[in-house]
Amino acid sequence: MSNTKTSQLKIILVAGGHGGLGKFIVGEFVANGNYNIKILTRLSSPAGNATDIEKYKPVSVEIVAADYSDHAGLVKALEGVDIVVSTVGLAILYDDQIALIKASEEAGAKRFISSEFSTDSSK
């Protein structure tokens, strides 16, 4: 991933952006107002709470869906994204996050923030 100044990074995708932690991270980026936000949801799951989706429409948060086992689909969902923030849950953390990292790199993302927010990585 390249050595780009953070001020040049404008498009952020939050994987798991409808979840318990993800919705707060999305909310902070939206409140900041300096970024274009995308929320990645899995094709196999509902696209988040309808109330959450409705509240994002006025601020142009884009919802994209992909199957984490479909590398080409993930790459397509990540095209043009500068920063990927993973807030995926523990149940899908390992395999799906690896797939997300690989797709992020291929799509040209410049930063990847992994989902380690509540995981005890010492075990």
CYANA upper distance limits for C-alpha pairs under 8 A (distance plus 0.5 A):
  1 MET  CA    105 GLU  CA      7.17
  1 MET  CA    108 GLY  CA      7.86
  1 MET  CA    109 ALA  CA      7.28
  1 MET  CA    110 LYS  CA      5.36
  1 MET  CA    111 ARG  CA      7.00
  2 SER  CA    110 LYS  CA      5.97
  2 SER  CA    111 ARG  CA      8.49
  3 ASN  CA    110 LYS  CA      8.07
  4 THR  CA      8 GLN  CA      7.46
  4 THR  CA      9 LEU  CA      8.18
  4 THR  CA    110 LYS  CA      7.54
  5 LYS  CA      9 LEU  CA      7.67
  9 LEU  CA     82 ASP  CA      5.96
  9 LEU  CA     83 ILE  CA      7.48
 10 LYS  CA     34 ASN  CA      7.51
 10 LYS  CA     35 TYR  CA      5.33
 10 LYS  CA     36 ASN  CA      6.56
 10 LYS  CA     82 ASP  CA      6.99
 10 LYS  CA     83 ILE  CA      8.44
 11 ILE  CA     35 TYR  CA      6.28
 11 ILE  CA     36 ASN  CA      5.25
 11 ILE  CA     37 ILE  CA      6.49
 11 ILE  CA     38 LYS  CA      8.11
 11 ILE  CA     80 GLY  CA      7.81
 11 ILE  CA     81 VAL  CA      5.61
 11 ILE  CA     82 ASP  CA      5.69
 11 ILE  CA     83 ILE  CA      6.98
 12 ILE  CA     35 TYR  CA      7.27
 12 ILE  CA     36 ASN  CA      6.69
 12 ILE  CA     37 ILE  CA      5.52
 12 ILE  CA     38 LYS  CA      6.65
 12 ILE  CA     81 VAL  CA      6.41
 12 ILE  CA     82 ASP  CA      6.47
 12 ILE  CA     83 ILE  CA      5.28
 12 ILE  CA     84 VAL  CA      6.38
 12 ILE  CA     85 VAL  CA      7.86
 13 LEU  CA     37 ILE  CA      6.32
 13 LEU  CA     38 LYS  CA      4.98
 13 LEU  CA     39 ILE  CA      6.06
 13 LEU  CA     40 LEU  CA      7.17
 13 LEU  CA     78 LEU  CA      8.03
 13 LEU  CA     81 VAL  CA      6.96
 13 LEU  CA     82 ASP  CA      8.48
 13 LEU  CA     83 ILE  CA      6.81
 13 LEU  CA     84 VAL  CA      5.42
 13 LEU  CA     85 VAL  CA      6.70
 14 VAL  CA     22 GLY  CA      7.42
 14 VAL  CA     26 VAL  CA      7.49
 14 VAL  CA     37 ILE  CA      8.05
 14 VAL  CA     38 LYS  CA      6.77
 14 VAL  CA     39 ILE  CA      5.44
 14 VAL  CA     40 LEU  CA      6.54
 14 VAL  CA     84 VAL  CA      6.46
 14 VAL  CA     85 VAL  CA      5.25
 14 VAL  CA     86 SER  CA      6.38
 14 VAL  CA     87 THR  CA      7.47
 15 ALA  CA     22 GLY  CA      8.04
 15 ALA  CA     39 ILE  CA      6.47
 15 ALA  CA     40 LEU  CA      5.12
 15 ALA  CA     41 THR  CA      7.05
 15 ALA  CA     84 VAL  CA      7.79
 15 ALA  CA     85 VAL  CA      6.68
 15 ALA  CA     86 SER  CA      5.28
 15 ALA  CA     87 THR  CA      6.22
 15 ALA  CA     88 VAL  CA      6.69
 16 GLY  CA     22 GLY  CA      6.09
 16 GLY  CA     39 ILE  CA      7.55
 16 GLY  CA     40 LEU  CA      6.74
 16 GLY  CA     41 THR  CA      6.65
 16 GLY  CA     86 SER  CA      7.16
 16 GLY  CA     87 THR  CA      5.58
 16 GLY  CA     88 VAL  CA      5.42
 16 GLY  CA     89 GLY  CA      8.08
 17 GLY  CA     21 LEU  CA      8.06
 17 GLY  CA     22 GLY  CA      4.47
 17 GLY  CA     23 LYS  CA      5.55
 17 GLY  CA     25 ILE  CA      7.94
 17 GLY  CA     26 VAL  CA      6.78
 17 GLY  CA     39 ILE  CA      5.76
 17 GLY  CA     40 LEU  CA      7.19
 17 GLY  CA     41 THR  CA      7.98
 17 GLY  CA     87 THR  CA      7.36
 18 HIS  CA     22 GLY  CA      6.19
 18 HIS  CA     23 LYS  CA      5.53
 18 HIS  CA     39 ILE  CA      8.01
 18 HIS  CA     41 THR  CA      8.27
 18 HIS  CA     47 ALA  CA      8.21
 18 HIS  CA     48 GLY  CA      5.64
 18 HIS  CA     49 ASN  CA      7.59
 18 HIS  CA     52 ASP  CA      7.79
 19 GLY  CA     23 LYS  CA      6.29
 19 GLY  CA     48 GLY  CA      8.03
 19 GLY  CA     87 THR  CA      8.20
 19 GLY  CA     88 VAL  CA      8.40
 20 GLY  CA     24 PHE  CA      7.95
 21 LEU  CA     25 ILE  CA      7.09
 21 LEU  CA     87 THR  CA      7.23
 22 GLY  CA     26 VAL  CA      6.63
 22 GLY  CA     87 THR  CA      6.03
 23 LYS  CA     27 GLY  CA      6.52
 24 PHE  CA     28 GLU  CA      6.79
 25 ILE  CA     29 PHE  CA      6.90
 26 VAL  CA     30 VAL  CA      6.61
 26 VAL  CA     37 ILE  CA      7.93
 27 GLY  CA     31 ALA  CA      6.53
 28 GLU  CA     32 ASN  CA      6.64
 29 PHE  CA     33 GLY  CA      7.15
 29 PHE  CA     34 ASN  CA      8.11
 29 PHE  CA     35 TYR  CA      7.14
 29 PHE  CA     37 ILE  CA      7.94
 30 VAL  CA     34 ASN  CA      8.30
 30 VAL  CA     35 TYR  CA      7.63
 30 VAL  CA     37 ILE  CA      7.79
 30 VAL  CA     59 VAL  CA      7.79
 36 ASN  CA     60 SER  CA      8.24
 36 ASN  CA     61 VAL  CA      7.51
 37 ILE  CA     60 SER  CA      8.17
 37 ILE  CA     61 VAL  CA      5.64
 37 ILE  CA     62 GLU  CA      6.90
 38 LYS  CA     61 VAL  CA      6.11
 38 LYS  CA     62 GLU  CA      5.09
 38 LYS  CA     63 ILE  CA      6.19
 38 LYS  CA     64 VAL  CA      7.34
 39 ILE  CA     61 VAL  CA      7.75
 39 ILE  CA     62 GLU  CA      6.74
 39 ILE  CA     63 ILE  CA      5.38
 39 ILE  CA     64 VAL  CA      6.58
 40 LEU  CA     63 ILE  CA      6.68
 40 LEU  CA     64 VAL  CA      5.50
 40 LEU  CA     65 ALA  CA      6.05
 40 LEU  CA     66 ALA  CA      7.73
 40 LEU  CA     77 ALA  CA      8.25
 41 THR  CA     45 SER  CA      7.72
 41 THR  CA     46 PRO  CA      8.47
 41 THR  CA     47 ALA  CA      6.45
 41 THR  CA     48 GLY  CA      8.17
 41 THR  CA     63 ILE  CA      7.78
 41 THR  CA     64 VAL  CA      6.76
 41 THR  CA     65 ALA  CA      5.29
 41 THR  CA     66 ALA  CA      7.10
 42 ARG  CA     46 PRO  CA      8.32
 42 ARG  CA     47 ALA  CA      8.03
 42 ARG  CA     65 ALA  CA      5.88
 42 ARG  CA     66 ALA  CA      5.73
 42 ARG  CA     67 ASP  CA      5.96
 42 ARG  CA     68 TYR  CA      7.53
 43 LEU  CA     47 ALA  CA      8.47
 43 LEU  CA     65 ALA  CA      5.87
 43 LEU  CA     66 ALA  CA      5.74
 43 LEU  CA     67 ASP  CA      5.84
 44 SER  CA     67 ASP  CA      7.63
 47 ALA  CA     63 ILE  CA      8.42
 47 ALA  CA     65 ALA  CA      8.41
 48 GLY  CA     52 ASP  CA      7.46
 48 GLY  CA     53 ILE  CA      7.49
 49 ASN  CA     53 ILE  CA      7.00
 50 ALA  CA     54 GLU  CA      6.65
 51 THR  CA     55 LYS  CA      6.75
 52 ASP  CA     56 TYR  CA      7.05
 53 ILE  CA     57 LYS  CA      7.16
 54 GLU  CA     58 PRO  CA      8.49
 56 TYR  CA     60 SER  CA      6.79
 56 TYR  CA     61 VAL  CA      5.89
 57 LYS  CA     61 VAL  CA      6.70
 64 VAL  CA     77 ALA  CA      6.81
 65 ALA  CA     77 ALA  CA      7.56
 66 ALA  CA     70 ASP  CA      7.86
 66 ALA  CA     73 GLY  CA      6.28
 66 ALA  CA     74 LEU  CA      6.08
 66 ALA  CA     77 ALA  CA      7.19
 67 ASP  CA     73 GLY  CA      7.33
 67 ASP  CA     74 LEU  CA      7.34
 68 TYR  CA     73 GLY  CA      8.50
 68 TYR  CA     74 LEU  CA      6.94
 68 TYR  CA     96 ASP  CA      6.29
 68 TYR  CA     99 ALA  CA      6.84
 68 TYR  CA    100 LEU  CA      7.54
 69 SER  CA     96 ASP  CA      8.07
 69 SER  CA     99 ALA  CA      7.75
 70 ASP  CA     74 LEU  CA      6.76
 71 HIS  CA     75 VAL  CA      6.69
 71 HIS  CA     99 ALA  CA      7.55
 71 HIS  CA    103 ALA  CA      6.83
 72 ALA  CA     76 LYS  CA      6.69
 72 ALA  CA    103 ALA  CA      8.29
 73 GLY  CA     77 ALA  CA      6.75
 74 LEU  CA     78 LEU  CA      6.73
 74 LEU  CA    100 LEU  CA      7.64
 74 LEU  CA    103 ALA  CA      6.42
 75 VAL  CA     79 GLU  CA      6.68
 75 VAL  CA    103 ALA  CA      5.36
 75 VAL  CA    104 SER  CA      7.13
 75 VAL  CA    106 GLU  CA      7.16
 75 VAL  CA    107 ALA  CA      5.79
 76 LYS  CA    107 ALA  CA      7.85
 78 LEU  CA    103 ALA  CA      7.87
 78 LEU  CA    104 SER  CA      6.83
 78 LEU  CA    107 ALA  CA      6.37
 78 LEU  CA    109 ALA  CA      8.13
 79 GLU  CA    107 ALA  CA      5.68
 79 GLU  CA    108 GLY  CA      7.73
 79 GLU  CA    109 ALA  CA      8.46
 80 GLY  CA    107 ALA  CA      7.74
 80 GLY  CA    108 GLY  CA      7.80
 80 GLY  CA    109 ALA  CA      7.90
 81 VAL  CA    107 ALA  CA      8.22
 81 VAL  CA    108 GLY  CA      7.93
 81 VAL  CA    109 ALA  CA      6.07
 82 ASP  CA    108 GLY  CA      7.94
 82 ASP  CA    109 ALA  CA      5.15
 82 ASP  CA    110 LYS  CA      5.72
 82 ASP  CA    111 ARG  CA      7.04
 83 ILE  CA    109 ALA  CA      6.27
 83 ILE  CA    110 LYS  CA      6.44
 83 ILE  CA    111 ARG  CA      5.20
 83 ILE  CA    112 PHE  CA      6.37
 83 ILE  CA    113 ILE  CA      8.25
 84 VAL  CA    104 SER  CA      7.72
 84 VAL  CA    109 ALA  CA      7.48
 84 VAL  CA    111 ARG  CA      6.78
 84 VAL  CA    112 PHE  CA      5.34
 84 VAL  CA    113 ILE  CA      6.68
 85 VAL  CA    112 PHE  CA      6.54
 85 VAL  CA    113 ILE  CA      5.24
 85 VAL  CA    114 SER  CA      6.89
 85 VAL  CA    115 SER  CA      8.04
 86 SER  CA     97 GLN  CA      7.93
 86 SER  CA    112 PHE  CA      8.15
 86 SER  CA    113 ILE  CA      6.53
 86 SER  CA    114 SER  CA      5.61
 86 SER  CA    115 SER  CA      5.43
 87 THR  CA    114 SER  CA      7.83
 87 THR  CA    115 SER  CA      5.43
 87 THR  CA    117 PHE  CA      8.24
 88 VAL  CA     92 ILE  CA      7.19
 88 VAL  CA     93 LEU  CA      6.41
 88 VAL  CA     97 GLN  CA      7.96
 88 VAL  CA    115 SER  CA      6.69
 89 GLY  CA     93 LEU  CA      6.21
 89 GLY  CA    115 SER  CA      8.30
 90 LEU  CA     94 TYR  CA      8.22
 90 LEU  CA    119 THR  CA      7.81
 92 ILE  CA     96 ASP  CA      6.13
 92 ILE  CA     97 GLN  CA      7.88
 93 LEU  CA     97 GLN  CA      5.90
 93 LEU  CA    115 SER  CA      7.79
 94 TYR  CA     98 ILE  CA      6.70
 95 ASP  CA     99 ALA  CA      6.86
 96 ASP  CA    100 LEU  CA      6.63
 97 GLN  CA    101 ILE  CA      6.59
 97 GLN  CA    114 SER  CA      8.13
 97 GLN  CA    115 SER  CA      8.32
 98 ILE  CA    102 LYS  CA      6.77
 99 ALA  CA    103 ALA  CA      6.66
100 LEU  CA    104 SER  CA      6.42
101 ILE  CA    105 GLU  CA      6.76
101 ILE  CA    112 PHE  CA      7.72
102 LYS  CA    106 GLU  CA      6.84
103 ALA  CA    107 ALA  CA      6.48
104 SER  CA    108 GLY  CA      6.76
104 SER  CA    109 ALA  CA      5.78
104 SER  CA    112 PHE  CA      8.07
105 GLU  CA    109 ALA  CA      6.20
105 GLU  CA    110 LYS  CA      8.23
116 GLU  CA    120 ASP  CA      8.44
116 GLU  CA    121 SER  CA      8.13
